[in-house]
Amino acid sequence: MTETKRTNKTILVDGLKLMGGSLACMFTGPTLIYISQTKLKQPIDTIILIIAILICCLAIFLAFKGIQTILDSMFKKEPN
C-alpha cells in the first residue's frame, strides 16, 4: 500500500507568516507613498518615498517567497 502525500504543517505555517508580512507591506508601502507625495516640500519626504518604494519591493518579494514556501509544503517530496 502506498502512502499518500501529506502537507508539511511547519513549512505551511512559515509560508503563511511570509504572506502575512507581505500583506502588511502591501498596505504600508502605498500609504507611505501617498503621504510623501501629498506634501513633497521637505527633504524628509524624498527619504520617505525611497523607503516606501523599498517596502513595496519587499512586499512583492515576500509574496513570491510565501507562495513558493506554501507550494513546497504541499508538493515537495520529503527526504526519508
PyMOL Python script that loads the backbone (N, CA, C, O; Angstrom):
from pymol import cmd

cmd.read_pdbstr("""\
ATOM      1  N   MET A   1       0.841  -1.171   0.000  1.00  0.00           N
ATOM      2  CA  MET A   1       0.000   0.000   0.000  1.00  0.00           C
ATOM      3  C   MET A   1       0.896   1.248   0.000  1.00  0.00           C
ATOM      4  O   MET A   1       1.855   1.329   0.767  1.00  0.00           O
ATOM      5  N   THR A   2       0.580   2.197  -0.851  1.00  0.00           N
ATOM      6  CA  THR A   2       1.382   3.416  -0.919  1.00  0.00           C
ATOM      7  C   THR A   2       0.822   4.469   0.023  1.00  0.00           C
ATOM      8  O   THR A   2      -0.386   4.583   0.232  1.00  0.00           O
ATOM      9  N   GLU A   3       1.730   5.215   0.565  1.00  0.00           N
ATOM     10  CA  GLU A   3       1.327   6.283   1.485  1.00  0.00           C
ATOM     11  C   GLU A   3       1.053   7.551   0.698  1.00  0.00           C
ATOM     12  O   GLU A   3       1.831   7.907  -0.188  1.00  0.00           O
ATOM     13  N   THR A   4      -0.027   8.231   1.001  1.00  0.00           N
ATOM     14  CA  THR A   4      -0.356   9.465   0.299  1.00  0.00           C
ATOM     15  C   THR A   4       0.503  10.606   0.843  1.00  0.00           C
ATOM     16  O   THR A   4       0.945  10.594   1.992  1.00  0.00           O
ATOM     17  N   LYS A   5       0.719  11.586  -0.025  1.00  0.00           N
ATOM     18  CA  LYS A   5       1.492  12.752   0.398  1.00  0.00           C
ATOM     19  C   LYS A   5       0.671  13.580   1.367  1.00  0.00           C
ATOM     20  O   LYS A   5      -0.543  13.714   1.215  1.00  0.00           O
ATOM     21  N   ARG A   6       1.331  14.124   2.347  1.00  0.00           N
ATOM     22  CA  ARG A   6       0.673  14.992   3.318  1.00  0.00           C
ATOM     23  C   ARG A   6       1.360  16.346   3.309  1.00  0.00           C
ATOM     24  O   ARG A   6       2.541  16.465   2.982  1.00  0.00           O
ATOM     25  N   THR A   7       0.598  17.355   3.672  1.00  0.00           N
ATOM     26  CA  THR A   7       1.147  18.700   3.760  1.00  0.00           C
ATOM     27  C   THR A   7       2.007  18.814   5.011  1.00  0.00           C
ATOM     28  O   THR A   7       1.597  18.428   6.106  1.00  0.00           O
ATOM     29  N   ASN A   8       3.208  19.351   4.824  1.00  0.00           N
ATOM     30  CA  ASN A   8       4.101  19.595   5.954  1.00  0.00           C
ATOM     31  C   ASN A   8       3.613  20.860   6.663  1.00  0.00           C
ATOM     32  O   ASN A   8       3.752  21.965   6.137  1.00  0.00           O
ATOM     33  N   LYS A   9       3.055  20.696   7.828  1.00  0.00           N
ATOM     34  CA  LYS A   9       2.383  21.803   8.528  1.00  0.00           C
ATOM     35  C   LYS A   9       3.358  22.898   8.969  1.00  0.00           C
ATOM     36  O   LYS A   9       3.011  24.079   8.934  1.00  0.00           O
ATOM     37  N   THR A  10       4.565  22.524   9.380  1.00  0.00           N
ATOM     38  CA  THR A  10       5.511  23.552   9.842  1.00  0.00           C
ATOM     39  C   THR A  10       5.948  24.455   8.693  1.00  0.00           C
ATOM     40  O   THR A  10       6.074  25.667   8.864  1.00  0.00           O
ATOM     41  N   ILE A  11       6.177  23.865   7.533  1.00  0.00           N
ATOM     42  CA  ILE A  11       6.560  24.677   6.374  1.00  0.00           C
ATOM     43  C   ILE A  11       5.375  25.525   5.914  1.00  0.00           C
ATOM     44  O   ILE A  11       5.552  26.665   5.485  1.00  0.00           O
ATOM     45  N   LEU A  12       4.175  24.970   6.003  1.00  0.00           N
ATOM     46  CA  LEU A  12       2.974  25.725   5.642  1.00  0.00           C
ATOM     47  C   LEU A  12       2.800  26.950   6.540  1.00  0.00           C
ATOM     48  O   LEU A  12       2.445  28.026   6.058  1.00  0.00           O
ATOM     49  N   VAL A  13       3.043  26.795   7.824  1.00  0.00           N
ATOM     50  CA  VAL A  13       2.933  27.924   8.755  1.00  0.00           C
ATOM     51  C   VAL A  13       3.974  28.990   8.426  1.00  0.00           C
ATOM     52  O   VAL A  13       3.689  30.186   8.501  1.00  0.00           O
ATOM     53  N   ASP A  14       5.183  28.555   8.060  1.00  0.00           N
ATOM     54  CA  ASP A  14       6.214  29.524   7.668  1.00  0.00           C
ATOM     55  C   ASP A  14       5.783  30.313   6.428  1.00  0.00           C
ATOM     56  O   ASP A  14       6.000  31.522   6.348  1.00  0.00           O
ATOM     57  N   GLY A  15       5.175  29.625   5.471  1.00  0.00           N
ATOM     58  CA  GLY A  15       4.690  30.298   4.272  1.00  0.00           C
ATOM     59  C   GLY A  15       3.584  31.288   4.578  1.00  0.00           C
ATOM     60  O   GLY A  15       3.530  32.373   3.998  1.00  0.00           O
ATOM     61  N   LEU A  16       2.700  30.911   5.493  1.00  0.00           N
ATOM     62  CA  LEU A  16       1.620  31.828   5.865  1.00  0.00           C
ATOM     63  C   LEU A  16       2.148  33.046   6.616  1.00  0.00           C
ATOM     64  O   LEU A  16       1.604  34.142   6.482  1.00  0.00           O
ATOM     65  N   LYS A  17       3.202  32.861   7.401  1.00  0.00           N
ATOM     66  CA  LYS A  17       3.830  34.017   8.066  1.00  0.00           C
ATOM     67  C   LYS A  17       4.424  34.972   7.042  1.00  0.00           C
ATOM     68  O   LYS A  17       4.304  36.189   7.178  1.00  0.00           O
ATOM     69  N   LEU A  18       5.070  34.416   6.009  1.00  0.00           N
ATOM     70  CA  LEU A  18       5.616  35.264   4.953  1.00  0.00           C
ATOM     71  C   LEU A  18       4.504  36.022   4.232  1.00  0.00           C
ATOM     72  O   LEU A  18       4.660  37.198   3.901  1.00  0.00           O
ATOM     73  N   MET A  19       3.391  35.352   3.992  1.00  0.00           N
ATOM     74  CA  MET A  19       2.269  36.018   3.329  1.00  0.00           C
ATOM     75  C   MET A  19       1.666  37.108   4.215  1.00  0.00           C
ATOM     76  O   MET A  19       1.208  38.133   3.710  1.00  0.00           O
ATOM     77  N   GLY A  20       1.663  36.894   5.522  1.00  0.00           N
ATOM     78  CA  GLY A  20       1.192  37.925   6.444  1.00  0.00           C
ATOM     79  C   GLY A  20       2.095  39.146   6.427  1.00  0.00           C
ATOM     80  O   GLY A  20       1.618  40.280   6.453  1.00  0.00           O
ATOM     81  N   GLY A  21       3.401  38.913   6.383  1.00  0.00           N
ATOM     82  CA  GLY A  21       4.349  40.029   6.273  1.00  0.00           C
ATOM     83  C   GLY A  21       4.178  40.774   4.961  1.00  0.00           C
ATOM     84  O   GLY A  21       4.285  41.999   4.914  1.00  0.00           O
ATOM     85  N   SER A  22       3.913  40.030   3.900  1.00  0.00           N
ATOM     86  CA  SER A  22       3.667  40.649   2.603  1.00  0.00           C
ATOM     87  C   SER A  22       2.409  41.511   2.642  1.00  0.00           C
ATOM     88  O   SER A  22       2.383  42.609   2.085  1.00  0.00           O
ATOM     89  N   LEU A  23       1.377  41.011   3.296  1.00  0.00           N
ATOM     90  CA  LEU A  23       0.130  41.775   3.399  1.00  0.00           C
ATOM     91  C   LEU A  23       0.343  43.079   4.157  1.00  0.00           C
ATOM     92  O   LEU A  23      -0.190  44.119   3.770  1.00  0.00           O
ATOM     93  N   ALA A  24       1.116  43.027   5.226  1.00  0.00           N
ATOM     94  CA  ALA A  24       1.408  44.248   5.983  1.00  0.00           C
ATOM     95  C   ALA A  24       2.181  45.252   5.127  1.00  0.00           C
ATOM     96  O   ALA A  24       1.904  46.450   5.166  1.00  0.00           O
ATOM     97  N   CYS A  25       3.149  44.759   4.357  1.00  0.00           N
ATOM     98  CA  CYS A  25       3.917  45.653   3.490  1.00  0.00           C
ATOM     99  C   CYS A  25       3.078  46.193   2.343  1.00  0.00           C
ATOM    100  O   CYS A  25       3.310  47.307   1.872  1.00  0.00           O
ATOM    101  N   MET A  26       2.094  45.404   1.886  1.00  0.00           N
ATOM    102  CA  MET A  26       1.230  45.861   0.791  1.00  0.00           C
ATOM    103  C   MET A  26       0.363  47.049   1.202  1.00  0.00           C
ATOM    104  O   MET A  26      -0.042  47.837   0.348  1.00  0.00           O
ATOM    105  N   PHE A  27       0.080  47.185   2.472  1.00  0.00           N
ATOM    106  CA  PHE A  27      -0.684  48.339   2.936  1.00  0.00           C
ATOM    107  C   PHE A  27       0.242  49.483   3.361  1.00  0.00           C
ATOM    108  O   PHE A  27      -0.073  50.651   3.129  1.00  0.00           O
ATOM    109  N   THR A  28       1.366  49.160   3.971  1.00  0.00           N
ATOM    110  CA  THR A  28       2.270  50.189   4.476  1.00  0.00           C
ATOM    111  C   THR A  28       2.951  50.969   3.350  1.00  0.00           C
ATOM    112  O   THR A  28       3.015  52.197   3.398  1.00  0.00           O
ATOM    113  N   GLY A  29       3.458  50.262   2.340  1.00  0.00           N
ATOM    114  CA  GLY A  29       4.185  50.909   1.250  1.00  0.00           C
ATOM    115  C   GLY A  29       3.367  51.953   0.506  1.00  0.00           C
ATOM    116  O   GLY A  29       3.782  53.110   0.439  1.00  0.00           O
ATOM    117  N   PRO A  30       2.218  51.585  -0.055  1.00  0.00           N
ATOM    118  CA  PRO A  30       1.420  52.594  -0.767  1.00  0.00           C
ATOM    119  C   PRO A  30       0.924  53.732   0.122  1.00  0.00           C
ATOM    120  O   PRO A  30       0.776  54.862  -0.344  1.00  0.00           O
ATOM    121  N   THR A  31       0.667  53.441   1.396  1.00  0.00           N
ATOM    122  CA  THR A  31       0.254  54.505   2.308  1.00  0.00           C
ATOM    123  C   THR A  31       1.376  55.531   2.479  1.00  0.00           C
ATOM    124  O   THR A  31       1.135  56.737   2.452  1.00  0.00           O
ATOM    125  N   LEU A  32       2.600  55.040   2.653  1.00  0.00           N
ATOM    126  CA  LEU A  32       3.737  55.957   2.775  1.00  0.00           C
ATOM    127  C   LEU A  32       3.995  56.716   1.483  1.00  0.00           C
ATOM    128  O   LEU A  32       4.388  57.882   1.523  1.00  0.00           O
ATOM    129  N   ILE A  33       3.781  56.074   0.332  1.00  0.00           N
ATOM    130  CA  ILE A  33       3.940  56.773  -0.944  1.00  0.00           C
ATOM    131  C   ILE A  33       2.928  57.907  -1.048  1.00  0.00           C
ATOM    132  O   ILE A  33       3.267  59.012  -1.470  1.00  0.00           O
ATOM    133  N   TYR A  34       1.701  57.634  -0.668  1.00  0.00           N
ATOM    134  CA  TYR A  34       0.670  58.671  -0.711  1.00  0.00           C
ATOM    135  C   TYR A  34       1.011  59.829   0.223  1.00  0.00           C
ATOM    136  O   TYR A  34       0.861  60.994  -0.146  1.00  0.00           O
ATOM    137  N   ILE A  35       1.464  59.511   1.419  1.00  0.00           N
ATOM    138  CA  ILE A  35       1.814  60.558   2.382  1.00  0.00           C
ATOM    139  C   ILE A  35       2.969  61.401   1.867  1.00  0.00           C
ATOM    140  O   ILE A  35       2.950  62.625   1.993  1.00  0.00           O
ATOM    141  N   SER A  36       3.979  60.750   1.285  1.00  0.00           N
ATOM    142  CA  SER A  36       5.143  61.511   0.820  1.00  0.00           C
ATOM    143  C   SER A  36       4.806  62.342  -0.423  1.00  0.00           C
ATOM    144  O   SER A  36       5.417  63.390  -0.632  1.00  0.00           O
ATOM    145  N   GLN A  37       3.862  61.907  -1.243  1.00  0.00           N
ATOM    146  CA  GLN A  37       3.523  62.649  -2.452  1.00  0.00           C
ATOM    147  C   GLN A  37       2.583  63.818  -2.198  1.00  0.00           C
ATOM    148  O   GLN A  37       2.509  64.735  -3.016  1.00  0.00           O
ATOM    149  N   THR A  38       1.872  63.803  -1.091  1.00  0.00           N
ATOM    150  CA  THR A  38       0.937  64.897  -0.842  1.00  0.00           C
ATOM    151  C   THR A  38       1.643  66.178  -0.425  1.00  0.00           C
ATOM    152  O   THR A  38       1.115  67.270  -0.638  1.00  0.00           O
ATOM    153  N   LYS A  39       2.816  66.064   0.160  1.00  0.00           N
ATOM    154  CA  LYS A  39       3.492  67.263   0.674  1.00  0.00           C
ATOM    155  C   LYS A  39       4.869  67.500   0.072  1.00  0.00           C
ATOM    156  O   LYS A  39       5.378  68.607   0.246  1.00  0.00           O
ATOM    157  N   LEU A  40       5.479  66.631  -0.573  1.00  0.00           N
ATOM    158  CA  LEU A  40       6.813  66.655  -1.193  1.00  0.00           C
ATOM    159  C   LEU A  40       7.486  68.040  -1.223  1.00  0.00           C
ATOM    160  O   LEU A  40       7.916  68.499  -2.282  1.00  0.00           O
ATOM    161  N   LYS A  41       7.573  68.689  -0.078  1.00  0.00           N
ATOM    162  CA  LYS A  41       8.193  70.007   0.034  1.00  0.00           C
ATOM    163  C   LYS A  41       9.511  69.939   0.811  1.00  0.00           C
ATOM    164  O   LYS A  41      10.410  70.753   0.604  1.00  0.00           O
ATOM    165  N   GLN A  42       9.605  68.975   1.688  1.00  0.00           N
ATOM    166  CA  GLN A  42      10.782  68.886   2.538  1.00  0.00           C
ATOM    167  C   GLN A  42      11.663  67.723   2.096  1.00  0.00           C
ATOM    168  O   GLN A  42      11.177  66.783   1.466  1.00  0.00           O
ATOM    169  N   PRO A  43      12.950  67.778   2.419  1.00  0.00           N
ATOM    170  CA  PRO A  43      13.850  66.680   2.032  1.00  0.00           C
ATOM    171  C   PRO A  43      13.476  65.342   2.682  1.00  0.00           C
ATOM    172  O   PRO A  43      13.773  64.284   2.128  1.00  0.00           O
ATOM    173  N   ILE A  44      12.830  65.384   3.845  1.00  0.00           N
ATOM    174  CA  ILE A  44      12.458  64.140   4.513  1.00  0.00           C
ATOM    175  C   ILE A  44      11.408  63.386   3.707  1.00  0.00           C
ATOM    176  O   ILE A  44      11.328  62.161   3.795  1.00  0.00           O
ATOM    177  N   ASP A  45      10.595  64.104   2.916  1.00  0.00           N
ATOM    178  CA  ASP A  45       9.580  63.450   2.088  1.00  0.00           C
ATOM    179  C   ASP A  45      10.221  62.579   1.012  1.00  0.00           C
ATOM    180  O   ASP A  45       9.678  61.529   0.665  1.00  0.00           O
ATOM    181  N   THR A  46      11.356  62.996   0.485  1.00  0.00           N
ATOM    182  CA  THR A  46      12.067  62.187  -0.506  1.00  0.00           C
ATOM    183  C   THR A  46      12.599  60.915   0.133  1.00  0.00           C
ATOM    184  O   THR A  46      12.560  59.850  -0.484  1.00  0.00           O
ATOM    185  N   ILE A  47      13.090  61.010   1.342  1.00  0.00           N
ATOM    186  CA  ILE A  47      13.587  59.823   2.050  1.00  0.00           C
ATOM    187  C   ILE A  47      12.433  58.872   2.348  1.00  0.00           C
ATOM    188  O   ILE A  47      12.582  57.657   2.221  1.00  0.00           O
ATOM    189  N   ILE A  48      11.294  59.412   2.738  1.00  0.00           N
ATOM    190  CA  ILE A  48      10.117  58.571   2.995  1.00  0.00           C
ATOM    191  C   ILE A  48       9.664  57.883   1.710  1.00  0.00           C
ATOM    192  O   ILE A  48       9.256  56.722   1.738  1.00  0.00           O
ATOM    193  N   LEU A  49       9.735  58.593   0.585  1.00  0.00           N
ATOM    194  CA  LEU A  49       9.357  57.995  -0.699  1.00  0.00           C
ATOM    195  C   LEU A  49      10.274  56.832  -1.051  1.00  0.00           C
ATOM    196  O   LEU A  49       9.801  55.792  -1.510  1.00  0.00           O
ATOM    197  N   ILE A  50      11.564  56.990  -0.846  1.00  0.00           N
ATOM    198  CA  ILE A  50      12.516  55.911  -1.136  1.00  0.00           C
ATOM    199  C   ILE A  50      12.251  54.708  -0.237  1.00  0.00           C
ATOM    200  O   ILE A  50      12.270  53.567  -0.699  1.00  0.00           O
ATOM    201  N   ILE A  51      12.007  54.959   1.035  1.00  0.00           N
ATOM    202  CA  ILE A  51      11.704  53.866   1.965  1.00  0.00           C
ATOM    203  C   ILE A  51      10.407  53.168   1.567  1.00  0.00           C
ATOM    204  O   ILE A  51      10.311  51.944   1.648  1.00  0.00           O
ATOM    205  N   ALA A  52       9.417  53.936   1.140  1.00  0.00           N
ATOM    206  CA  ALA A  52       8.131  53.359   0.736  1.00  0.00           C
ATOM    207  C   ALA A  52       8.281  52.476  -0.496  1.00  0.00           C
ATOM    208  O   ALA A  52       7.658  51.417  -0.577  1.00  0.00           O
ATOM    209  N   ILE A  53       9.092  52.895  -1.446  1.00  0.00           N
ATOM    210  CA  ILE A  53       9.326  52.076  -2.638  1.00  0.00           C
ATOM    211  C   ILE A  53      10.036  50.787  -2.268  1.00  0.00           C
ATOM    212  O   ILE A  53       9.730  49.729  -2.817  1.00  0.00           O
ATOM    213  N   LEU A  54      10.982  50.866  -1.339  1.00  0.00           N
ATOM    214  CA  LEU A  54      11.661  49.650  -0.872  1.00  0.00           C
ATOM    215  C   LEU A  54      10.689  48.708  -0.159  1.00  0.00           C
ATOM    216  O   LEU A  54      10.792  47.489  -0.299  1.00  0.00           O
ATOM    217  N   ILE A  55       9.759  49.263   0.595  1.00  0.00           N
ATOM    218  CA  ILE A  55       8.754  48.429   1.276  1.00  0.00           C
ATOM    219  C   ILE A  55       7.850  47.753   0.247  1.00  0.00           C
ATOM    220  O   ILE A  55       7.472  46.595   0.427  1.00  0.00           O
ATOM    221  N   CYS A  56       7.499  48.457  -0.824  1.00  0.00           N
ATOM    222  CA  CYS A  56       6.685  47.844  -1.877  1.00  0.00           C
ATOM    223  C   CYS A  56       7.439  46.700  -2.562  1.00  0.00           C
ATOM    224  O   CYS A  56       6.852  45.661  -2.863  1.00  0.00           O
ATOM    225  N   CYS A  57       8.724  46.891  -2.804  1.00  0.00           N
ATOM    226  CA  CYS A  57       9.535  45.811  -3.379  1.00  0.00           C
ATOM    227  C   CYS A  57       9.623  44.628  -2.416  1.00  0.00           C
ATOM    228  O   CYS A  57       9.583  43.475  -2.844  1.00  0.00           O
ATOM    229  N   LEU A  58       9.741  44.908  -1.125  1.00  0.00           N
ATOM    230  CA  LEU A  58       9.766  43.846  -0.124  1.00  0.00           C
ATOM    231  C   LEU A  58       8.451  43.076  -0.105  1.00  0.00           C
ATOM    232  O   LEU A  58       8.447  41.861   0.095  1.00  0.00           O
ATOM    233  N   ALA A  59       7.338  43.768  -0.311  1.00  0.00           N
ATOM    234  CA  ALA A  59       6.029  43.103  -0.346  1.00  0.00           C
ATOM    235  C   ALA A  59       5.957  42.113  -1.501  1.00  0.00           C
ATOM    236  O   ALA A  59       5.445  41.006  -1.341  1.00  0.00           O
ATOM    237  N   ILE A  60       6.463  42.505  -2.651  1.00  0.00           N
ATOM    238  CA  ILE A  60       6.462  41.610  -3.814  1.00  0.00           C
ATOM    239  C   ILE A  60       7.351  40.405  -3.551  1.00  0.00           C
ATOM    240  O   ILE A  60       6.968  39.273  -3.847  1.00  0.00           O
ATOM    241  N   PHE A  61       8.541  40.641  -2.994  1.00  0.00           N
ATOM    242  CA  PHE A  61       9.458  39.534  -2.695  1.00  0.00           C
ATOM    243  C   PHE A  61       8.847  38.565  -1.687  1.00  0.00           C
ATOM    244  O   PHE A  61       8.906  37.351  -1.877  1.00  0.00           O
ATOM    245  N   LEU A  62       8.257  39.102  -0.613  1.00  0.00           N
ATOM    246  CA  LEU A  62       7.661  38.231   0.407  1.00  0.00           C
ATOM    247  C   LEU A  62       6.478  37.440  -0.143  1.00  0.00           C
ATOM    248  O   LEU A  62       6.262  36.293   0.248  1.00  0.00           O
ATOM    249  N   ALA A  63       5.713  38.049  -1.048  1.00  0.00           N
ATOM    250  CA  ALA A  63       4.579  37.332  -1.640  1.00  0.00           C
ATOM    251  C   ALA A  63       5.071  36.143  -2.465  1.00  0.00           C
ATOM    252  O   ALA A  63       4.544  35.039  -2.331  1.00  0.00           O
ATOM    253  N   PHE A  64       6.069  36.357  -3.310  1.00  0.00           N
ATOM    254  CA  PHE A  64       6.600  35.259  -4.110  1.00  0.00           C
ATOM    255  C   PHE A  64       7.221  34.180  -3.232  1.00  0.00           C
ATOM    256  O   PHE A  64       7.010  32.988  -3.457  1.00  0.00           O
ATOM    257  N   LYS A  65       7.984  34.601  -2.237  1.00  0.00           N
ATOM    258  CA  LYS A  65       8.627  33.629  -1.336  1.00  0.00           C
ATOM    259  C   LYS A  65       7.569  32.864  -0.534  1.00  0.00           C
ATOM    260  O   LYS A  65       7.717  31.662  -0.313  1.00  0.00           O
ATOM    261  N   GLY A  66       6.516  33.537  -0.100  1.00  0.00           N
ATOM    262  CA  GLY A  66       5.452  32.882   0.655  1.00  0.00           C
ATOM    263  C   GLY A  66       4.705  31.859  -0.178  1.00  0.00           C
ATOM    264  O   GLY A  66       4.426  30.755   0.290  1.00  0.00           O
ATOM    265  N   ILE A  67       4.378  32.225  -1.423  1.00  0.00           N
ATOM    266  CA  ILE A  67       3.689  31.285  -2.310  1.00  0.00           C
ATOM    267  C   ILE A  67       4.577  30.083  -2.598  1.00  0.00           C
ATOM    268  O   ILE A  67       4.104  28.947  -2.609  1.00  0.00           O
ATOM    269  N   GLN A  68       5.857  30.330  -2.831  1.00  0.00           N
ATOM    270  CA  GLN A  68       6.790  29.238  -3.093  1.00  0.00           C
ATOM    271  C   GLN A  68       6.885  28.300  -1.884  1.00  0.00           C
ATOM    272  O   GLN A  68       6.916  27.081  -2.049  1.00  0.00           O
ATOM    273  N   THR A  69       6.931  28.855  -0.688  1.00  0.00           N
ATOM    274  CA  THR A  69       7.019  28.044   0.524  1.00  0.00           C
ATOM    275  C   THR A  69       5.749  27.235   0.744  1.00  0.00           C
ATOM    276  O   THR A  69       5.817  26.070   1.135  1.00  0.00           O
ATOM    277  N   ILE A  70       4.596  27.838   0.497  1.00  0.00           N
ATOM    278  CA  ILE A  70       3.331  27.113   0.649  1.00  0.00           C
ATOM    279  C   ILE A  70       3.247  25.960  -0.351  1.00  0.00           C
ATOM    280  O   ILE A  70       2.822  24.859  -0.001  1.00  0.00           O
ATOM    281  N   LEU A  71       3.650  26.215  -1.588  1.00  0.00           N
ATOM    282  CA  LEU A  71       3.624  25.146  -2.588  1.00  0.00           C
ATOM    283  C   LEU A  71       4.616  24.040  -2.249  1.00  0.00           C
ATOM    284  O   LEU A  71       4.335  22.861  -2.467  1.00  0.00           O
ATOM    285  N   ASP A  72       5.782  24.421  -1.714  1.00  0.00           N
ATOM    286  CA  ASP A  72       6.745  23.406  -1.285  1.00  0.00           C
ATOM    287  C   ASP A  72       6.193  22.542  -0.161  1.00  0.00           C
ATOM    288  O   ASP A  72       6.472  21.345  -0.106  1.00  0.00           O
ATOM    289  N   SER A  73       5.422  23.131   0.722  1.00  0.00           N
ATOM    290  CA  SER A  73       4.872  22.355   1.829  1.00  0.00           C
ATOM    291  C   SER A  73       3.855  21.332   1.338  1.00  0.00           C
ATOM    292  O   SER A  73       3.650  20.303   1.982  1.00  0.00           O
ATOM    293  N   MET A  74       3.224  21.603   0.216  1.00  0.00           N
ATOM    294  CA  MET A  74       2.209  20.676  -0.294  1.00  0.00           C
ATOM    295  C   MET A  74       2.770  19.646  -1.284  1.00  0.00           C
ATOM    296  O   MET A  74       2.362  18.484  -1.266  1.00  0.00           O
ATOM    297  N   PHE A  75       3.694  20.062  -2.136  1.00  0.00           N
ATOM    298  CA  PHE A  75       4.082  19.200  -3.244  1.00  0.00           C
ATOM    299  C   PHE A  75       5.507  18.674  -3.190  1.00  0.00           C
ATOM    300  O   PHE A  75       5.818  17.719  -3.902  1.00  0.00           O
ATOM    301  N   LYS A  76       6.381  19.247  -2.386  1.00  0.00           N
ATOM    302  CA  LYS A  76       7.777  18.823  -2.360  1.00  0.00           C
ATOM    303  C   LYS A  76       7.908  17.476  -1.657  1.00  0.00           C
ATOM    304  O   LYS A  76       7.261  17.218  -0.642  1.00  0.00           O
ATOM    305  N   LYS A  77       8.754  16.633  -2.220  1.00  0.00           N
ATOM    306  CA  LYS A  77       8.990  15.329  -1.620  1.00  0.00           C
ATOM    307  C   LYS A  77       9.840  15.485  -0.372  1.00  0.00           C
ATOM    308  O   LYS A  77      10.808  16.245  -0.369  1.00  0.00           O
ATOM    309  N   GLU A  78       9.490  14.784   0.667  1.00  0.00           N
ATOM    310  CA  GLU A  78      10.262  14.819   1.904  1.00  0.00           C
ATOM    311  C   GLU A  78      11.356  13.771   1.850  1.00  0.00           C
ATOM    312  O   GLU A  78      11.113  12.649   1.408  1.00  0.00           O
ATOM    313  N   PRO A  79      12.573  14.119   2.297  1.00  0.00           N
ATOM    314  CA  PRO A  79      13.641  13.116   2.310  1.00  0.00           C
ATOM    315  C   PRO A  79      13.362  12.061   3.365  1.00  0.00           C
ATOM    316  O   PRO A  79      12.854  12.371   4.443  1.00  0.00           O
ATOM    317  N   ASN A  80      13.691  10.822   3.060  1.00  0.00           N
ATOM    318  CA  ASN A  80      13.451   9.709   4.009  1.00  0.00           C
ATOM    319  C   ASN A  80      14.593   9.539   4.953  1.00  0.00           C
ATOM    320  O   ASN A  80      14.558   8.658   5.811  1.00  0.00           O
TER     321      ASN A  80
END
""", "prot")
cmd.dss("prot")
cmd.show_as("cartoon", "prot")
cmd.util.cbc("prot")
cmd.orient("prot")
